[in-house]
Amino acid sequence: MGTQEQWRLIAWAPDYEVSDQGRVRSLDRTVEVKENTPGGKPRSAHSKLRKGRVLSLGMGRYASATVAGKCCLVHRLVAEAFIGPCPPGQIVRHGEGGPLDNRIANLSYGTPSENNGADRLRDGTLPRGARNGSSKLTEEQVLEIKRRSLAGESRASLGREFGVRPENISHIALGRKWAWLEVVA
């Protein structure tokens, strides 16, 4: 059986909590209901109980929630509540679960360079190969170039066929470009 979800107060917004599972909720609270006088000036009429609820999250690249009128990234709220304040020069990093998995088990603090290196490669967000906007070749084409180059086909003829310079074919064949793609015999 799994562990029970834990909730902690958001330090700067005491009417809100965040959970170790990446959810955000408001608490029951009393709010002032303002009414306008005939002259248009607001005056406090009465107060009422506003029932707490789990907030719906906005989903973009990262999940966000509106807490006390402020748009907040959920992963930052979770990390601050369960790990502690973010050390200077560091950011909240997502693990293998990706950028929308805001469970505490998927979050850690690290440097921006740590976040941009191996994390992007692991998560498939590193713009290399066909994901690079300036790439003219697909992974399948590169594998075909590697196979045919190993078989002794001319780099000039491969360059003409695939619409790239012979130098690029050489870089591919020698493993200077697209090195992570290996030809399986």
C-alpha positions in Angstrom: 0.0 0.0 0.0 1.3 3.5 -0.9 2.1 6.2 1.6 -0.5 8.8 2.4 -0.2 12.2 0.6 1.4 14.8 2.8 0.4 18.5 2.8 2.4 21.5 3.9 1.6 25.2 4.2 3.0 27.5 1.6 5.1 29.9 3.8 4.2 33.1 2.0 0.5 32.2 1.5 -0.8 30.7 4.8 -4.3 30.0 3.3 -2.8 27.5 0.8 -1.0 24.1 1.0 1.0 22.0 -1.4 1.4 18.2 -1.4 4.3 15.9 -1.9 2.3 14.6 -4.9 2.4 18.0 -6.7 -1.2 19.2 -5.9 -2.1 22.6 -4.5 -5.2 23.5 -2.4 -6.7 26.4 -0.7 -7.9 26.1 2.9 -11.2 27.1 4.4 -11.0 30.8 5.2 -13.1 33.8 6.0 -13.2 36.6 3.4 -14.6 40.1 3.5 -17.5 40.6 1.1 -17.5 44.2 -0.2 -20.5 46.1 -1.4 -20.7 49.4 -3.1 -22.6 52.3 -1.5 -24.9 54.4 -3.7 -22.0 56.9 -4.2 -19.8 54.0 -5.6 -17.4 53.8 -2.6 -16.7 50.2 -1.5 -17.6 49.4 2.1 -17.3 46.1 4.0 -20.7 44.6 4.3 -20.0 41.2 5.9 -17.7 38.3 5.9 -18.3 34.8 4.7 -16.7 31.4 4.8 -15.0 30.4 1.6 -14.6 26.6 1.4 -11.1 25.3 0.6 -10.5 23.1 -2.5 -7.8 21.4 -4.6 -6.9 23.9 -7.3 -6.9 23.1 -11.0 -3.5 23.4 -12.6 -2.6 25.3 -15.8 -0.7 23.0 -18.1 2.0 24.5 -20.3 5.6 23.4 -20.4 5.3 23.3 -16.6 2.2 23.0 -14.3 1.1 26.2 -12.6 -1.5 27.3 -10.1 -2.8 30.6 -9.0 -2.0 31.0 -5.3 -3.2 34.1 -3.4 -3.7 35.9 -6.8 -0.1 35.0 -8.0 0.7 32.5 -10.8 3.2 30.0 -9.4 5.1 27.1 -10.9 4.0 24.0 -8.9 7.4 22.3 -9.0 8.9 25.3 -7.1 6.2 25.3 -4.5 6.7 21.5 -3.9 10.5 21.9 -3.7 10.4 24.8 -1.3 7.9 23.1 1.0 9.5 19.7 1.1 13.2 20.2 0.3 13.7 23.8 1.7 14.7 27.1 0.2 16.5 27.0 -3.2 20.2 27.5 -2.7 21.8 30.5 -4.5 22.7 29.7 -8.1 20.5 26.6 -8.3 17.1 25.8 -9.8 14.5 23.0 -9.3 15.2 20.1 -11.6 12.7 17.5 -12.8 13.8 13.9 -12.9 12.9 11.0 -15.3 9.2 11.7 -14.8 9.5 14.8 -16.9 8.5 18.4 -16.5 4.8 17.8 -15.6 5.6 15.2 -12.8 5.7 17.4 -9.7 5.9 14.7 -7.1 8.7 15.4 -4.6 10.4 12.1 -5.7 10.9 13.6 -9.2 12.4 16.9 -8.0 15.8 18.1 -6.8 17.9 21.2 -6.7 20.8 21.6 -9.2 22.6 24.0 -11.3 21.3 25.2 -14.7 24.1 23.4 -16.5 23.2 20.2 -14.8 19.6 20.7 -15.8 20.6 21.4 -19.4 23.0 18.6 -20.0 22.2 15.0 -19.1 18.6 15.8 -18.1 17.8 17.1 -21.5 19.4 14.1 -23.2 17.5 11.7 -20.9 14.2 13.5 -21.3 14.5 13.7 -25.1 14.4 17.6 -25.1 18.0 18.1 -26.3 17.8 19.6 -29.9 20.2 17.2 -31.5 19.9 15.2 -34.7 16.6 15.7 -36.5 15.2 17.8 -33.6 17.8 20.5 -34.4 16.1 23.1 -36.6 19.1 23.3 -39.0 19.3 19.5 -39.6 18.7 18.4 -43.2 18.8 14.6 -42.4 16.6 12.2 -40.4 18.0 9.5 -38.2 17.0 6.9 -40.8 18.9 8.7 -43.5 22.0 9.0 -41.3 22.0 5.3 -40.6 21.7 4.6 -44.3 24.6 6.9 -45.0 26.7 5.1 -42.3 25.8 1.7 -43.8 26.6 2.6 -47.4 29.8 4.5 -46.4 31.0 1.4 -44.5 30.3 -0.7 -47.6 32.6 1.6 -49.6 30.2 3.9 -51.4 31.7 7.2 -52.4 31.1 10.1 -50.0 30.6 12.5 -52.9 27.8 10.3 -54.4 26.1 10.0 -51.0 26.3 13.7 -50.6 24.6 14.3 -53.9 21.9 11.8 -53.2 21.1 13.2 -49.7 21.6 16.8 -50.5 24.5 17.5 -48.2 28.2 18.3 -48.8 30.7 15.4 -48.9 32.4 16.9 -45.8 29.2 16.2 -43.9 29.1 12.7 -45.1 32.7 12.3 -43.9 31.8 13.7 -40.5 29.0 11.2 -40.2 31.1 8.3 -41.4 33.9 9.1 -38.9 31.5 9.6 -36.0 32.1 13.3 -35.6 28.4 14.1 -36.2 25.4 11.9 -35.3 27.9 9.8 -33.2 25.2 8.4 -30.9 23.6 6.5 -33.9 25.3 3.2 -34.4 25.0 0.9 -37.4 24.0 -2.6 -36.3 25.5 -5.3 -38.5 
